[in-house]
Amino acid sequence: MPQTQAAIRPAALKTKLAMDRVSMVFERDGKRTEVLNNISLDVGDGEFVCLLGPSGCGKSTLLNAMAGFLAPTGGAITVDGEVVRKPDPRRIFVFQERGVFPWLTVEGNIGFGLAKLSKGEREQRIAHYVKMVGLQGFEKAYPEELSGGMKQRVEVARALAVNPDMLLLDEPFGALDSITRLTMRGELLRIWEAERKTIIFVTHDIDEAVQLADRVVVLSARPATIQQTVNIDIAHPRDMSSPRYLELRDGIFKQIGLAHRI
Amino acid sequence: MRDDSPVRTRLLLWRPFAFTALLLLFWEAGVRYQPSHLLPGPLGVAGGIVDLVRHGLLLKYVVASLFRVTWGFALAVATAVPLGLAIGWYRRAEMAINPILQILRPISPLAWIPIAILWFGVGDLAAVFLIFVGSFFPLMLTAINAVQSVPAVYVDAGRNFGLSPAALMYRVLYPAVVPRLIVGLRITLGIAWLVVVAAEMIAVSSGLGFLIVDARNAGNRYDLVVAGMLIIGIIGLLLDLGMRSLEKVKSFRWGYSED
């Protein structure tokens, strides 16, 4: 059975990010919209957490608050015990799509956050991450010459190149075709296993969440609250037809209120 | 069936020239058949151009006009673009200044002629001022618009990588607005070229606009009038081609394709 306690995670991990009763209320033209309601969640160092919820539920807003782009109207978000007040290169946000700079080449994008390094170091770092995301031969290409999957790879490489502690990914593969999406998930896991960053990954795709995460945090419709937290206790590589995988996935389907028969 | 043979391609390439030659032929024939004084024929115009070259006036007038356009346009770019970028970035500034802009913008640059002469007298400065005024508002609006349409993801990504406000300006905002700015520059240079001709008809005694008025006033030399018009058209085309070549620069080109 899926776990329903919020705090369950491997005890060995120290807390990286802590959210304490985070709420967010937008006011626009005198209209109050409550987007996040009282969200508390701890994420361990090196953990891979998926935030799963229906479109428009506020999961992107939550991720933006973690990045420091938005200030929560209630509660607090801390990273390594420090309150998040503004964006920081230690936690890089990967956007849904079109986050790469179209005026820079692949190299220019990946090296964007490395202005402070010496030229030699920068080139070395760029070459390393070009290789990691498999874009050798495209160093001088501009984004408009790349496919959607390649652009997303550039963005992930640009994020990794500054050696952040955390990656915040906002439906990064949402705009890709289903085959490319599967490949990209595999690559993300490979990179995560190599670099052990803390990853918070927002998605509305149940399969994606169960394939990737150590822990799936299911959010309710707006205003978002944590409905359930599910530990995915299957080792990678995960067999998508194993009974345990299906059990966990179906549990979440039920929790969200979807029957998987059409 | 389509025929892509080289002969056909070469014919296609020549088609515009052939068509132009045909029109010129009709024009010349028409003028000879009915020799009214309504329009000089193409041969007369060609003779006019030769006359201008022989008197050393063609180069002199072209240079005079280009000189005024260059100064007026360059001054407008140097002031309107940074100002527009700043105003576009600070929404409150934009809200404050917008009503004034909207009133000044539809005033034809030619309506400024009396004021230009009052302030600067008859001469180069007045003409330069008119071109400046005619270029300033469209450029400023382009710059404001360009900043406001920069996708928020670029700015957020820039901030995420820890850029200072100044670095954000030149590493993100500036490259992000360049494609739109170039389009604005191209359109505005076209306007500046229109304005210089008009300004020269009134405010100075040299340049292509002056040539047209002077040729009529001093002896109804309509061959020179049409020659002047033709040269204005050709130079306008060259200016536009020059600006268009900027759009082909690789790091700018992304802004012109529908991605």
Boltz contact constraints between the chains, C-beta under 6 A:
constraints:
  - contact:
      token1: [A, 69]
      token2: [B, 156]
      max_distance: 6.0
  - contact:
      token1: [A, 87]
      token2: [B, 159]
      max_distance: 6.0
  - contact:
      token1: [A, 87]
      token2: [B, 160]
      max_distance: 6.0
  - contact:
      token1: [A, 89]
      token2: [B, 161]
      max_distance: 6.0
  - contact:
      token1: [A, 89]
      token2: [B, 162]
      max_distance: 6.0
  - contact:
      token1: [A, 92]
      token2: [B, 160]
      max_distance: 6.0
  - contact:
      token1: [A, 93]
      token2: [B, 160]
      max_distance: 6.0
  - contact:
      token1: [A, 95]
      token2: [B, 153]
      max_distance: 6.0
  - contact:
      token1: [A, 99]
      token2: [B, 153]
      max_distance: 6.0
  - contact:
      token1: [A, 99]
      token2: [B, 157]
      max_distance: 6.0
  - contact:
      token1: [A, 102]
      token2: [B, 254]
      max_distance: 6.0
  - contact:
      token1: [A, 103]
      token2: [B, 175]
      max_distance: 6.0
  - contact:
      token1: [A, 103]
      token2: [B, 251]
      max_distance: 6.0
  - contact:
      token1: [A, 113]
      token2: [B, 161]
      max_distance: 6.0
  - contact:
      token1: [A, 144]
      token2: [B, 254]
      max_distance: 6.0
